[in-house]
C-alpha cells in the first residue's frame, strides 16, 4: 500500500511540475525523481513528463516565431490551454491507475 501511495505521489509530482514553474525547475523535478527512484513506473512517468516539457518548449519557440506572421498568437493560446489541461489529465490518470504510466498524445519522445 505504501509503495502505491509513493508511486502516485512521485508520478503526480513529475507531471505536475509544470505548475511549479515554467523555467528549468519544471524539468529539474522529473529529472531528480527519475534519478533517485527505483520504481520503473515512476521512471516511465518522469521520462514522459520530461518529453512533454521539452515538446512544450520547442512548440513555444516555434509558435513565438510564427507571431511574426500572425498565426502564432492563436497557436500560443492553444499551447497555453494544452500545457494546463494535459498535466491535469495525466495526474487524474495516475491517481486512477497508478500501475500504468501515462502517455501524452501527439508528442515526440526524445527520451
GISULHU-V193751 format. One record per residue. N is the residue number from 1. SS is DSSP state (h for helix, s for strand, l for the rest). Layout:
[[N/SS] [N/SS]]
This chain:
[[1/l] [2/h] [3/h] [4/h] [5/h] [6/h] [7/h] [8/h] [9/h] [10/h] [11/h] [12/h] [13/h] [14/h] [15/h] [16/h] [17/h] [18/h] [19/h] [20/l] [21/l] [22/l] [23/l] [24/l] [25/h] [26/h] [27/h] [28/h] [29/h] [30/h] [31/h] [32/h] [33/h] [34/h] [35/h] [36/h] [37/l] [38/l] [39/l] [40/h] [41/h] [42/h] [43/h] [44/h] [45/h] [46/h] [47/h] [48/h] [49/h] [50/h] [51/h] [52/h] [53/h] [54/h] [55/h] [56/h] [57/h] [58/h] [59/h] [60/h] [61/h] [62/h] [63/h] [64/h] [65/h] [66/h] [67/h] [68/h] [69/h] [70/l] [71/h] [72/h] [73/h] [74/h] [75/h] [76/h] [77/h] [78/h] [79/h] [80/h] [81/h] [82/h] [83/h] [84/h] [85/h] [86/h] [87/h] [88/h] [89/h] [90/h] [91/h] [92/h] [93/h] [94/h] [95/h] [96/h] [97/l] [98/l] [99/l] [100/l] [101/l] [102/l] [103/l] [104/l] [105/l] [106/l] [107/l] [108/l] [109/l] [110/l] [111/l]]
